[in-house]
C-alpha cells in the first residue's frame, strides 16, 4: 500500500474513532471504559500518522 494511501486510511479511522467517542459520551450513561479504550486507540493512530508523515 502506498504511504499516502496508508496515511489517509489511518486518518479516516482516527476520525471514525472521534465520532465513536462523541457518540458514547452523548449516551445517558456513557461507559468510561469504552471511552478510555477508544481514546487509547485514537492516540496510537495519531502516533502512527505522525511517524509516517515524518518519514
Long-range contacts (C-beta under 8 A, 24 or more apart in sequence): 3-52, 3-55, 6-52, 7-49, 7-52, 7-53, 10-45, 10-48, 10-49, 10-52, 11-49, 13-45, 14-42, 14-45, 14-46, 14-49, 17-41, 17-42, 17-45, 18-42
